[in-house]
């Protein structure tokens, strides 16, 4: 029966054979690491990112002029997920929503499809699918956007440049 001291001696011998290569490998790893960390400018996130939800009503009056009315606004803390949404909307069917500071300088903007004009697909009598445009007289919609704390107003314009409304968000 082998003694306990023999077992310990064998282990010490085994460790002494393995230890120098481990020291050499760790020394190489340390010497290959960069000595100077490059200075990379990183955009500092706003301390308290905010999201605004603005609920609006868009409608056509008896003369066909489109108007927008503010229903509700809600501020919340947080960030929106980035979106890869890339939908093509024909001209004449867009709303430009601009978030302004108190001096009417544009801080950010969102482009939306006009809620009064939507299209859907339906089957024609001959069995083909065709796109049909539905025109509404009244619709409700919500704009959500990540905004800075400097935002004071929301201006909504048609893609023809006609301002449909400016709303106080404070």
C-alpha positions in Angstrom: 0.0 0.0 0.0 1.5 3.3 -1.1 2.1 5.9 1.6 0.4 9.2 1.7 3.7 11.1 1.5 4.5 9.3 -1.8 1.2 10.5 -3.3 1.9 14.0 -2.2 5.4 13.9 -3.7 4.0 12.6 -7.0 1.5 15.5 -7.1 4.2 18.1 -6.3 6.3 16.7 -9.1 3.4 16.8 -11.5 2.6 20.4 -10.5 6.2 21.5 -10.9 6.2 20.2 -14.5 2.9 21.9 -15.3 3.4 25.2 -13.5 6.2 26.7 -15.6 4.2 26.4 -18.9 1.2 28.1 -17.2 3.4 30.9 -16.0 4.8 31.4 -19.5 1.3 31.4 -21.1 0.0 33.9 -18.7 3.1 36.1 -19.2 2.6 36.0 -22.9 -1.1 36.9 -22.6 -0.2 39.9 -20.3 2.6 41.1 -22.6 0.3 41.0 -25.7 -2.4 43.1 -24.2 -2.4 46.7 -25.3 -0.5 49.1 -23.0 -2.7 52.1 -23.8 -6.4 52.0 -24.2 -7.5 54.1 -27.2 -9.7 57.1 -26.4 -13.1 56.4 -28.1 -15.8 59.0 -27.8 -19.0 57.5 -26.6 -22.3 59.4 -26.8 -23.4 59.9 -23.3 -27.1 58.9 -22.8 -29.3 61.5 -21.2 -29.4 61.0 -17.5 -33.2 60.4 -17.4 -34.4 59.4 -20.9 -38.0 60.2 -21.5 -40.8 58.9 -23.8 -43.8 61.0 -24.7 -47.1 59.6 -25.8 -49.4 62.1 -27.5 -52.9 61.1 -28.4 -54.6 63.1 -31.1 -57.8 63.3 -33.2 -57.6 64.1 -36.9 -60.7 65.0 -38.8 -62.0 66.6 -41.9 -64.5 69.5 -41.5 -67.5 70.1 -43.9 -65.2 71.9 -46.4 -62.7 69.0 -46.5 -60.0 70.8 -44.5 -58.0 68.4 -42.2 -57.6 69.5 -38.6 -55.9 68.0 -35.5 -57.0 68.2 -31.9 -54.9 67.2 -28.9 -56.6 64.6 -26.7 -54.0 63.6 -24.2 -50.2 63.7 -23.5 -48.3 61.4 -21.2 -44.6 61.6 -20.2 -42.8 58.4 -19.0 -39.3 57.5 -18.1 -37.5 55.1 -20.4 -36.2 54.4 -23.9 -37.8 53.0 -27.0 -36.4 50.0 -28.8 -34.8 50.8 -32.1 -37.1 50.0 -35.0 -36.1 48.7 -38.4 -39.4 49.7 -39.9 -39.1 50.9 -43.4 -42.5 51.3 -45.0 -43.1 53.3 -48.2 -46.0 55.6 -48.2 -47.0 57.7 -51.3 -46.7 61.5 -51.1 -49.8 63.2 -49.9 -50.4 60.6 -47.2 -47.8 61.7 -44.6 -47.8 63.7 -41.5 -44.6 65.4 -40.3 -44.5 65.5 -36.5 -41.8 67.8 -35.1 -40.8 68.1 -31.4 -39.7 71.7 -30.7 -38.0 73.4 -27.9 -39.4 76.7 -26.3 -37.6 78.7 -29.1 -39.3 76.6 -31.9 -36.1 74.8 -32.8 -36.7 71.3 -34.1 -35.2 68.7 -31.7 -36.5 65.6 -33.3 -39.2 64.5 -35.8 -41.4 61.5 -36.7 -43.0 60.8 -40.0 -46.4 59.0 -39.9 -48.9 57.8 -42.4 -52.0 60.1 -42.4 -54.6 58.1 -40.3 -57.4 59.4 -42.5 -56.1 57.6 -45.5 -55.5 53.8 -45.2 -55.3 51.1 -47.8 -56.3 47.5 -47.7 -56.2 44.5 -50.0 -59.4 42.8 -51.3 -60.3 40.3 -53.9 -61.8 41.5 -57.1 -64.7 39.6 -58.8 -62.2 38.0 -61.2 -60.2 36.6 -58.3 -57.2 39.0 -58.3 -56.1 40.9 -55.2 -56.3 44.6 -55.5 -55.4 47.5 -53.2 -58.4 49.7 -52.2 -58.0 53.0 -50.5 -60.3 53.8 -47.6 -60.8 57.5 -46.7 -62.1 58.3 -43.3 -63.6 61.5 -41.9 -62.3 61.1 -38.3 -59.5 59.0 -36.8 -57.6 58.8 -33.5 -53.8 58.1 -33.4 -50.9 58.2 -30.9 -47.4 59.5 -31.5 -44.8 58.0 -29.3 -41.2 59.2 -29.3 -38.1 59.3 -27.2 -37.5 63.0 -26.5 -35.2 65.2 -24.5 -36.3 67.2 -21.5 -36.0 70.4 -23.6 -39.1 69.5 -25.7 -41.9 72.1 -25.2 -44.2 71.8 -28.3 -45.3 69.4 -31.1 -45.9 70.8 -34.6 -47.8 68.6 -37.1 -47.7 69.4 -40.8 -48.8 67.6 -44.0 -46.2 66.6 -46.4 -47.3 69.5 -48.5 -45.9 71.9 -45.8 -49.3 72.9 -44.4 -49.2 73.2 -40.6 -52.1 71.4 -39.1 -51.5 72.2 -35.5 -49.0 73.2 -32.8 -49.5 71.8 -29.3 -48.0 72.7 -25.9 -46.5 69.6 -24.3 -45.5 71.1 -21.0 
